[in-house]
């Protein structure tokens, strides 16, 4: 009998989770888990690999959470070039302005987002947050 016939079959070696999932998916998972440093890494890799608008949007939102607003603005400009003013872009950019305290620009973007997608719970919640901020200022 040959050695190959008597040897036990080699077990399948499982790939590490990071090798199985793509960077966009990993960016989203880390963002949801509030691991913004890792989210930024994966979204940036996805942007570099594909230039995908969804990856740019994730990168922009991550930069907002990291308070890197200049980088967020750059990423939002890239999304706008690729998709135009979608409800998702307007909502996220409006929230970015809300984080910065720019209530006028936040109101413009969130209102535009709401007119395009009035059923969006996320947009409505951001409008409520904007209203709460505006009331506290008065």
C-alpha positions as CSV (number, residue, x, y, z in Angstrom):
1,X,0.0,0.0,0.0
2,X,1.2,3.5,-0.7
3,X,1.8,5.9,2.1
4,X,-0.7,8.3,0.6
5,X,-3.4,5.7,0.8
6,X,-2.8,5.0,4.4
7,X,-2.3,8.6,5.6
8,X,-5.2,10.3,7.2
9,X,-6.8,13.0,5.1
10,X,-5.5,16.4,6.0
11,X,-8.0,18.5,7.9
12,X,-9.4,21.6,6.3
13,X,-7.7,24.6,7.9
14,X,-10.2,27.3,8.8
15,X,-9.3,30.7,7.5
16,X,-9.2,33.5,10.1
17,X,-12.4,35.5,10.1
18,X,-10.7,38.6,8.6
19,X,-9.7,36.6,5.5
20,X,-13.2,35.3,4.9
21,X,-15.0,38.6,5.0
22,X,-14.3,41.6,2.8
23,X,-13.2,44.9,4.1
24,X,-16.5,46.6,3.5
25,X,-18.3,44.0,5.6
26,X,-15.6,44.2,8.3
27,X,-15.9,48.0,8.4
28,X,-19.6,47.8,8.9
29,X,-19.2,45.2,11.7
30,X,-16.6,47.2,13.5
31,X,-18.6,50.5,13.1
32,X,-21.7,48.8,14.7
33,X,-19.5,47.6,17.5
34,X,-18.2,51.1,18.0
35,X,-14.6,50.0,17.1
36,X,-14.1,53.1,15.0
37,X,-10.3,52.7,14.6
38,X,-10.8,49.2,13.1
39,X,-13.8,50.4,11.1
40,X,-11.7,53.2,9.6
41,X,-8.9,50.7,8.6
42,X,-11.3,48.4,6.8
43,X,-13.4,51.1,5.1
44,X,-10.2,52.8,4.0
45,X,-8.9,49.5,2.5
46,X,-12.3,49.0,0.8
47,X,-12.1,52.5,-0.7
48,X,-8.5,51.9,-1.9
49,X,-9.5,48.5,-3.4
50,X,-12.8,49.4,-5.0
51,X,-13.6,53.1,-4.8
52,X,-17.1,52.0,-3.9
53,X,-19.5,54.7,-2.8
54,X,-20.8,52.6,0.1
55,X,-17.2,52.2,1.4
56,X,-16.7,56.0,1.1
57,X,-19.9,56.6,3.1
58,X,-18.8,54.2,5.8
59,X,-15.4,55.9,5.9
60,X,-17.1,59.3,6.2
61,X,-19.3,58.2,9.1
62,X,-16.3,56.7,10.8
63,X,-14.4,59.9,10.5
64,X,-17.3,61.7,12.1
65,X,-17.2,59.4,15.1
66,X,-13.5,60.0,15.3
67,X,-14.1,63.8,15.2
68,X,-11.9,63.9,12.0
69,X,-14.4,66.3,10.2
70,X,-12.0,67.5,7.4
71,X,-11.5,63.9,6.4
72,X,-15.3,63.2,6.7
73,X,-16.0,66.2,4.4
74,X,-13.6,64.8,1.8
75,X,-15.2,61.4,2.0
76,X,-18.7,62.9,1.7
77,X,-17.6,64.8,-1.5
78,X,-16.4,61.5,-3.0
79,X,-19.8,59.9,-2.2
80,X,-21.6,62.9,-3.8
81,X,-19.5,62.5,-7.0
82,X,-20.5,58.8,-7.2
83,X,-24.1,58.8,-6.2
84,X,-25.5,62.4,-6.2
85,X,-27.5,63.6,-3.2
86,X,-29.1,60.3,-2.0
87,X,-31.1,60.2,1.3
88,X,-28.3,58.2,2.9
89,X,-25.7,60.8,2.0
90,X,-27.8,63.7,3.1
91,X,-28.7,62.0,6.3
92,X,-25.2,61.1,7.2
93,X,-23.8,64.5,6.2
94,X,-26.6,66.2,8.1
95,X,-25.7,64.2,11.2
96,X,-22.1,65.2,10.7
97,X,-23.1,68.8,10.8
98,X,-25.2,68.2,13.9
99,X,-22.1,66.7,15.6
100,X,-20.2,69.8,14.8
101,X,-22.9,72.1,16.1
102,X,-23.7,73.5,12.6
103,X,-27.4,73.4,13.0
104,X,-28.3,75.4,9.8
105,X,-26.4,73.0,7.5
106,X,-27.7,70.0,9.5
107,X,-31.2,71.2,9.0
108,X,-30.7,71.7,5.3
109,X,-29.4,68.2,4.7
110,X,-31.7,66.4,7.1
111,X,-34.8,68.2,5.6
112,X,-33.7,67.3,2.1
113,X,-33.1,63.7,3.2
114,X,-36.5,63.5,4.8
115,X,-38.2,64.9,1.7
116,X,-36.6,62.1,-0.4
117,X,-37.3,59.3,2.2
118,X,-40.0,60.4,4.6
119,X,-40.5,56.9,5.9
120,X,-36.9,56.6,7.1
121,X,-36.8,56.1,10.9
122,X,-33.1,57.0,11.0
123,X,-33.7,60.3,9.3
124,X,-36.6,61.1,11.5
125,X,-34.6,60.3,14.6
126,X,-31.8,62.7,13.4
127,X,-34.4,65.4,12.8
128,X,-35.6,64.9,16.4
129,X,-32.1,65.2,17.7
130,X,-31.6,68.4,15.6
131,X,-34.8,69.8,17.1
132,X,-33.6,68.9,20.6
133,X,-30.3,70.7,20.0
134,X,-32.0,73.7,18.6
135,X,-34.4,74.0,21.6
136,X,-31.5,73.8,24.0
137,X,-29.7,76.7,22.2
138,X,-32.7,79.1,22.5
